[in-house]
């Protein structure tokens, strides 16, 4: 049973930084894709950043230059360093891992105050 557990969310002022981490358990095989999505109140879940097993990355335009995604294939972890946070980054952030199936974490709240 694969489980994804996120950590690192919280409340921060605009311009501040947070680092989200996600650890996958229940799998000894690396995931092809890992990443982060977010969902703000009243909005659909959207891609923030993804990273392939080979290290290729893709970012939402809104976070390019501010967020950095990284992963550790041996540990099956993925992290998101978020800098220069803006109030519009406020959302629940979900960890994602994909192989033949898709797996999601329970979500962690990120709140950026103005």
Secondary structure, DSSP 8 states (H G I E B T S, - for coil): --EEEEE--EEEETT--EEEEEEEES-SS--SEEEEEEE-TTS--EEEEEEETT--EEE-GGGTTTEEEEEETTTTEEEEEE-S--GGG-EEEEEEEESSSEEE---EEEEEE-
